[in-house]
Amino acid sequence: MRKFKLMTVRNERQFRACTGLSQKEFDLILPEFAKCLQLAQQQRYQKHRLQRQRKPGGGRKGALSSPDLKLFFILFYLKNYPTFDVLGCLFDLSPAKAQENFVKFMPILKQAEKRLHILPHRHFKPANTDKQPIDNHQKIIIDATERPCCRPHHARKQKHYFSGKKRHHTLKNTVIGDSNKGIPVVGPTVAGSRHDYALLKEELDPQQPGLSTVEAWVDLGYQGIKDHYPSFHKIYIPHKKPRRSKANQCSALTPQQKRENRAISRVRVGVEHLIGDLKIFQILTNRFRNHFHNMADQVILLVAGLCNLKNNYAVQ
């Protein structure tokens, strides 16, 4: 049993429901979070030391007094995504202070994930071929994920963020998984009306060196990738069912094509499972309400790092 302020977590099941992590995973990231927190406090003291009237540690103690309580606070928000009124009620804070603490602890959690080598990159970087055998090609699975957001007030922005696939306003990110059940890359956050393949072409340069050692697995949303990315070692994309016409009366796939599609799906399902791990955190499932600058982009990056921690994956 572990007690966090007004909440008592009685068992492992409740701990996962509150934080999205097991107690073992929580204890793994806690020391790095505490070090980053102490470093941030020292930097803040050095910046304002001429205006301070007390030594470090002086003054009234805050409601979130220990590093484990601060880490539990931000993980609880990411996992359950309550309003700041509810969050403040649970941790004995005012809504404004709850919001302030979340914004303050986000970069500290990001730095802790970076030190643990679980924070994903923003753009794909092929692995160093000098450290890998020639026959061992890097396998990546590319897909995009959408999450709901608030409806913009401006009519032009409404059209820009409206997703025809989801039928509501969304945010979109490219997610690249690999064969080791990890998320090495999470692309920048864009409006939900953007097409998956158009987004990939902006984020990944076809002339980028090192792609000749990479095998890419994609879905039918990336039609044309073989023509635009000839530098990949190999691209696996399912066969598309042909349209029925006068010249082609049979619109079904051949048995061989169906077998190949099933084989590709067995590999591609890995990235679907990774996206499912992301969506365990309610901040990526419920309608995103925060309007801070760049907050939506940082949130999915932090959650992807937590998923890498759960899957015991180190970002190279």
Sequence and secondary structure as in RCSB ss.txt:
>XXXX:A:sequence
MRKFKLMTVRNERQFRACTGLSQKEFDLILPEFAKCLQLAQQQRYQKHRLQRQRKPGGGRKGALSSPDLKLFFIL
FYLKNYPTFDVLGCLFDLSPAKAQENFVKFMPILKQAEKRLHILPHRHFKPANTDKQPIDNHQKIIIDATERPCC
RPHHARKQKHYFSGKKRHHTLKNTVIGDSNKGIPVVGPTVAGSRHDYALLKEELDPQQPGLSTVEAWVDLGYQGI
KDHYPSFHKIYIPHKKPRRSKANQCSALTPQQKRENRAISRVRVGVEHLIGDLKIFQILTNRFRNHFHNMADQVI
LLVAGLCNLKNNYAVQ
>XXXX:A:secstr
 EEETTEEE SHHHHHHHHSS HHHHHHHHHHHHHHHHHHHHHHHHHSTTT SS TT S   SS SHHHHHHHHH
HHHHH   HHHHHHHTT  HHHHHHHHHHHHHHHHHHHHHTT S BSS     GGGS TT  EEEEEEEEEEEB 
  SSHHHHHHHEETTTTEEEEEEEEEEETTS   EE   EETTS HHHHHHHHS TT TTGGGEEEE  GGGTTH
HHH TTSSEEE         SS    S  HHHHHHHHHHHHHHHHHHHHHHHHTTSGGGTS B   STTHHHHHH
HHHHHHHHHHTT    
